[in-house]
Amino acid sequence: MKKVWIIILIITLTGLMLSIIGIATGANRTLYLDKTGVHISGSTVSIVEESNLEAFREIYVDVSFSDIEILRSDTFGIELYGENVEWDWTLEEDHDNYRILKITDTGELRVPILHFDFDQKQQNFVKIYLPENLTNDNKPYVVDLKTGSGNIRLGGFNLTGVKISNSFGNVDIETMVVGGMFIDLKSGNFNGSNLLVSNFKYSNQFGDGHFESVRVMHFTAESNSGDLHFTQCEFGIDYGDWEREADAPVMKITSGFGNINARDLISWEANIEAGSGNINIAGEFFYKTVIESRFGDVKLTTSRGKDEYSLDVSVKFGNITINGERLRDQTSIVSGSVLENHIEITSSSGDVEVTFGN
């Protein structure tokens, strides 16, 4: 027990000493632990600023603890800021005389014990600048962004492919046209708005997904724990010279724990599987719509008439309500024939409510 109090006393006295030094010098100090022991250190800052770079067609970023942004500018460029890291960036030339931008960082893992900061602390960041007037001849066709901890933001571009991996942090994407978009989050929220995408694959372990004014040809979402929100989205679109993939789903959503909400939705085929959570979707549903819920209520609302759909609904534990009328003592309802627009809902435990328009 005496050893514990001695350690506490040493840390306290060290903190007071650093406070006096910090007030006198305006610096910041950290008492940290690494593989060699406990040390006292100030922050080292690494800054890179490069503008008017030659056009790069591929972007690869793999950093430890930094925000990442892709911003519009007049020229190609980068801006890097990091505390206690060293930047490693290259602009390589491939066999087609295209240039490839690669950004990584190196730094030793430090576990802070005490931190005294007398200046405003700046978050590490990577900023990549692209011209606003990108053309097919100079726009990047590969954008691959990865951070261990930090937020990622980009928008305002027409790109061929975007791949994002984030372990801890949020991702915000707005106003973009993208051929292929692949989002992989471990813990954080996703916000996407005003997006036009050919093939969109979304995966999130812990966090919510918000999609607004998103139009997609093929959409796949896997959410382990978190809510999914869709507003004015359309899945299964035809656009330009994009070609459909024969085996790719139009809209497939798999949710482990969390609610699925959608309004003003247009789907040209949909498949939704929910483990635990409520499903509340409203819009226009064409061709085949399949919903499978294990634990939670299902509510589907459409402005289109009942005569435009065939219906197949079954529940194990729960009630069925069609156009406000509860079907007492019924665990299933099946239409006589399958029409072009077909709704199929299965619920293991939860109520099912379907409302049609006039």
C-alpha positions in Angstrom: 0.0 0.0 0.0 2.9 2.4 0.8 4.3 1.8 -2.7 1.0 2.9 -4.2 0.9 6.1 -2.2 4.5 6.8 -3.2 3.7 6.4 -6.9 0.7 8.7 -6.5 2.8 11.3 -4.7 5.5 11.2 -7.5 2.9 11.6 -10.2 1.3 14.5 -8.3 4.6 16.3 -7.8 5.5 15.7 -11.4 2.3 17.2 -12.5 2.8 20.3 -10.3 6.3 20.7 -11.7 5.1 20.5 -15.3 2.3 22.9 -14.5 4.9 25.5 -13.3 7.1 24.9 -16.4 4.1 25.1 -18.7 2.8 28.3 -17.2 6.3 29.8 -17.6 7.0 28.6 -21.1 3.5 28.2 -22.6 4.5 24.6 -23.7 2.8 21.3 -23.2 4.2 18.2 -21.5 3.0 14.6 -21.3 3.9 11.9 -18.9 3.6 8.8 -21.0 4.2 5.1 -20.9 5.9 3.1 -23.7 7.6 -0.3 -24.0 10.7 1.1 -22.3 9.0 2.7 -19.3 7.6 6.0 -18.1 8.9 9.2 -19.7 8.3 13.0 -19.8 8.1 14.5 -23.2 6.8 17.5 -25.1 5.0 17.1 -28.4 6.9 17.0 -31.6 5.0 18.5 -34.6 5.4 17.4 -38.2 4.0 19.6 -41.0 3.9 19.1 -44.7 2.4 21.6 -47.2 2.6 21.0 -50.9 0.6 22.8 -53.6 0.7 22.7 -57.3 1.5 19.0 -57.4 1.3 17.1 -60.6 -2.0 15.4 -61.2 -2.4 12.1 -59.4 -4.8 9.4 -60.6 -4.7 7.2 -57.5 -4.8 8.1 -53.8 -3.9 5.8 -51.0 -3.9 7.0 -47.4 -3.2 4.7 -44.4 -2.7 6.6 -41.1 -2.9 5.8 -37.4 -4.7 8.7 -35.7 -5.7 11.5 -38.1 -8.7 13.1 -39.6 -8.8 12.9 -43.4 -10.4 15.4 -45.8 -10.6 15.7 -49.5 -11.3 19.3 -50.5 -11.8 21.3 -53.7 -9.1 23.7 -54.8 -7.5 25.2 -57.8 -4.7 22.7 -58.0 -3.6 19.3 -56.7 -2.0 19.5 -53.3 -1.7 18.1 -49.8 -1.5 19.4 -46.2 -0.4 17.2 -43.4 -0.2 18.0 -39.7 0.7 15.6 -36.9 1.9 15.6 -33.4 4.3 12.8 -32.4 4.2 11.3 -35.9 6.4 11.4 -38.9 4.8 11.7 -42.3 5.8 9.5 -45.2 4.4 10.5 -48.5 5.3 9.8 -52.1 4.1 10.8 -55.6 5.0 7.8 -57.7 4.7 7.3 -61.4 3.2 4.1 -62.7 3.7 2.4 -66.1 1.0 4.5 -67.8 2.8 7.7 -66.7 0.0 8.3 -64.1 1.0 9.4 -60.7 0.0 7.7 -57.5 -0.2 9.6 -54.2 0.6 7.5 -51.1 0.5 8.9 -47.5 1.3 7.0 -44.3 2.6 7.9 -40.9 5.1 6.4 -38.5 5.1 6.9 -34.7 5.6 5.0 -31.5 2.6 4.0 -29.5 2.4 6.0 -26.3 -0.1 5.6 -23.5 -0.6 9.0 -21.8 -0.7 9.0 -18.0 -0.8 12.8 -17.5 -1.0 15.5 -20.1 -0.5 19.3 -19.5 -1.4 21.4 -22.5 -1.2 25.1 -22.2 -1.8 25.7 -25.9 -4.8 24.8 -28.0 -4.3 21.2 -29.2 -4.6 20.6 -32.9 -6.0 17.3 -34.2 -3.8 15.5 -36.5 -5.1 15.7 -40.1 -4.5 14.8 -43.7 -5.9 17.2 -46.3 -5.9 16.4 -50.0 -6.8 19.0 -52.5 -8.2 18.3 -55.9 -9.2 20.8 -58.6 -12.9 21.6 -58.9 -12.8 21.2 -62.7 -11.7 17.5 -62.8 -12.2 15.8 -66.1 -12.0 12.1 -67.2 -8.4 12.7 -68.2 -7.2 13.9 -64.8 -9.7 12.8 -62.1 -8.5 10.1 -59.6 -10.1 6.7 -60.3 -8.9 5.1 -57.1 -9.5 6.8 -53.7 -8.5 4.5 -50.8 -8.7 6.1 -47.3 -7.9 4.4 -44.0 -7.5 5.7 -40.5 -7.2 4.0 -37.1 -8.9 6.9 -35.3 -10.3 10.1 -36.8 -13.1 11.5 -38.9 -13.2 11.3 -42.7 -14.9 13.9 -44.9 -15.2 14.4 -48.7 -17.6 15.7 -51.2 -18.2 17.6 -54.4 -16.5 15.3 -56.8 -17.2 12.9 -59.7 -14.9 9.9 -59.0 -14.6 6.3 -60.3 -14.1 4.5 -57.0 -14.0 5.3 -53.3 -13.0 2.9 -50.5 -13.0 4.0 -46.9 -12.0 2.1 -43.7 -12.3 3.7 -40.3 -11.8 2.0 -36.9 -12.9 4.8 -34.6 -14.6 7.9 -36.1 -17.3 9.2 -38.3 -17.5 9.4 -42.1 -19.3 12.2 -43.9 -19.8 12.2 -47.7 -21.9 14.6 -49.7 -22.7 15.6 -53.2 -20.8 13.1 -55.2 -21.1 10.9 -58.3 -19.2 7.6 -57.8 -18.9 4.4 -59.7 -18.1 2.2 -56.7 -18.3 3.1 -53.1 -17.2 0.8 -50.2 -17.5 2.0 -46.6 -16.2 -0.1 -43.7 -16.6 1.2 -40.2 -15.8 -0.4 -36.9 -17.2 2.2 -34.5 -18.7 5.5 -35.8 -21.5 7.0 -37.6 -22.0 7.4 -41.4 -23.7 10.4 -43.0 -24.2 10.4 -46.8 -26.3 12.9 -48.7 -26.8 13.8 -52.4 -25.0 10.8 -53.7 -25.3 9.0 -57.0 -23.6 5.6 -56.9 -23.5 2.6 -59.2 -22.4 0.0 -56.6 -22.6 0.9 -52.9 -21.4 -1.4 -50.2 -21.8 -0.3 -46.6 -20.6 -2.1 -43.4 -20.7 -0.9 -39.8 -20.0 -2.8 -36.6 -21.1 -0.1 -34.1 -22.8 3.1 -35.2 -25.7 4.6 -37.1 -26.0 5.1 -40.8 -27.8 8.1 -42.3 -28.6 8.2 -46.0 -30.4 11.2 -47.5 -31.1 11.8 -51.2 -29.0 8.8 -52.2 -29.6 7.1 -55.5 -28.0 3.8 -56.2 -28.1 1.0 -58.8 -26.9 -1.8 -56.4 -26.9 -1.3 -52.6 -25.7 -3.7 -49.9 -25.7 -2.7 -46.2 -24.6 -4.8 -43.2 -25.1 -3.2 -39.8 -24.1 -5.1 -36.7 -25.3 -2.7 -34.0 -26.9 0.7 -34.9 -29.8 2.3 -36.6 -30.2 2.8 -40.3 -32.1 5.9 -41.6 -33.1 6.5 -45.3 -34.7 9.7 -46.5 -35.7 10.3 -50.2 -33.5 7.4 -51.4 -33.9 5.3 -54.5 -32.4 1.9 -55.1 -32.3 0.1 -58.5 -31.8 3.2 -60.7 -30.7 3.3 -64.3 -28.1 6.0 -65.0 -26.0 6.8 -68.0 -23.8 4.0 -69.3 -23.6 2.2 -66.0 -24.2 -1.5 -66.5 -26.1 -3.7 -64.1 -24.3 -6.6 -62.4 -26.2 -9.8 -62.9 -25.6 -11.2 -59.4 -25.6 -8.0 -57.5 -28.7 -7.2 -55.3 -30.7 -4.1 -56.0 -31.2 -3.4 -52.3 -30.1 -5.8 -49.6 -30.0 -4.8 -45.9 -28.9 -7.0 -43.0 -29.2 -5.6 -39.5 -28.2 -7.3 -36.3 -29.3 -4.9 -33.5 -31.0 -1.6 -34.4 -34.0 0.0 -36.1 -34.5 0.5 -39.8 -36.4 3.6 -40.8 -37.1 4.9 -44.3 -39.4 7.6 -45.7 -40.0 8.6 -49.3 -38.2 5.5 -50.4 -38.3 4.1 -53.9 -37.0 0.5 -54.4 -36.9 -1.6 -57.5 -36.6 -4.8 -55.5 -35.6 -5.0 -51.8 -34.5 -7.6 -49.3 -34.3 -6.7 -45.6 -33.3 -8.9 -42.8 -33.4 -7.7 -39.2 -32.3 -9.6 -36.1 -33.5 -7.3 -33.3 -35.2 -4.0 -33.9 -38.2 -2.3 -35.5 -38.6 -1.8 -39.3 -40.6 1.3 -40.4 -40.4 2.0 -44.1 -42.6 4.2 -46.3 -42.5 4.8 -50.0 -43.1 3.0 -53.4 -42.0 -0.6 -53.7 -41.7 -2.2 -57.1 -41.2 -5.8 -58.1 -40.3 -8.0 -55.1 -40.0 -6.7 -51.6 -38.9 -9.3 -49.0 -38.7 -8.5 -45.2 -37.7 -10.9 -42.5 -37.8 -9.9 -38.9 -36.8 -12.0 -35.9 -37.6 -9.7 -32.9 -39.4 -6.4 -33.6 -42.4 -4.8 -35.3 -42.6 -4.3 -39.0 -44.5 -1.4 -40.6 -44.7 -0.9 -44.3 -46.6 2.1 -45.9 -47.0 2.8 -49.5 -49.0 5.4 -51.4 -49.8 2.9 -54.2 -53.1 1.0 -54.1 -53.7 -2.4 -52.7 -54.7 -3.8 -56.0 -51.2 -3.2 -57.4 -49.6 -5.7 -55.0 -49.8 -9.3 -54.1 -49.2 -10.0 -50.4 -47.7 -12.8 -48.3 -47.5 -12.1 -44.6 -46.9 -14.5 -41.8 -46.1 -14.1 -38.0 -45.3 -16.6 -35.3 -45.9 -14.3 -32.3 -47.7 -11.1 -33.1 -50.6 -9.5 -34.9 -51.2 -8.6 -38.5 -52.9 -5.4 -39.5 -53.8 -4.5 -43.1 -55.0 -0.9 -43.9 -55.9 -0.4 -40.2 -57.9 -3.6 -39.8 -56.4 -6.1 -37.4 -56.8 -9.7 -38.6 -57.8 -11.5 -35.4 -56.8 -15.0 -34.9 -54.8 -15.0 -38.1 -51.1 -15.6 -38.3 -50.8 -15.4 -42.1 -52.4 -13.8 -45.2 -51.6 -14.9 -48.7 -52.9 -13.4 -52.0 -54.4 -15.7 -54.5 -51.9 -14.9 -57.3 -48.5 -13.3 -57.4 -48.4 -10.0 -59.2 -45.5 -8.1 -60.6 -45.2 -6.1 -57.4 -45.1 -8.5 -54.5 -44.6 -7.9 -50.8 -43.5 -10.8 -48.6 -43.1 -10.3 -44.8 -42.1 -12.9 -42.2 -41.9 -12.1 -38.5 -40.9 -14.5 -35.7 -41.8 -12.2 -32.8 -43.5 -8.8 -33.5 -46.5 -7.2 -35.1 -46.8 -6.6 -38.8 -48.7 -3.6 -40.2 -49.2 -2.9 -44.0 -50.9 0.2 -45.2 -51.8 0.9 -48.9 -52.9 4.1 -50.6 -56.3 4.7 -52.1 
